[in-house]
Amino acid sequence: MAIGALGTLAIFAIDVIDVGREGGIGPIQTVGLVIMVSLALLGLTLIPLGDDPA
């Protein structure tokens, strides 16, 4: 979950830091955001399972 959350924040930070260019969130950034948010949601669903062995 942490990787997904940090990745999402990093993508938004890159967009804010690189203010000199026009546009906004591009198609590649959108794909990255979808992957990172999906990873964070997957992590959230796994937290209640705990640390039980398979």
Contacts in CASP RR format, 6 or more apart in sequence:
PFRMAT RR
TARGET T0000
AUTHOR 0000-0000-0000
METHOD contacts of the structure
MODEL  1
MAIGALGTLAIFAIDVIDVGREGGIGPIQTVGLVIMVSLALLGLTLIPLG
DDPA
1 39 0 8 1.000
1 40 0 8 1.000
1 42 0 8 1.000
1 43 0 8 1.000
1 44 0 8 1.000
1 46 0 8 1.000
1 47 0 8 1.000
3 36 0 8 1.000
3 39 0 8 1.000
3 40 0 8 1.000
4 36 0 8 1.000
4 37 0 8 1.000
4 39 0 8 1.000
4 40 0 8 1.000
5 36 0 8 1.000
5 40 0 8 1.000
7 36 0 8 1.000
8 33 0 8 1.000
8 36 0 8 1.000
8 37 0 8 1.000
8 40 0 8 1.000
11 29 0 8 1.000
11 32 0 8 1.000
11 33 0 8 1.000
11 36 0 8 1.000
14 29 0 8 1.000
15 24 0 8 1.000
15 25 0 8 1.000
15 29 0 8 1.000
25 33 0 8 1.000
END
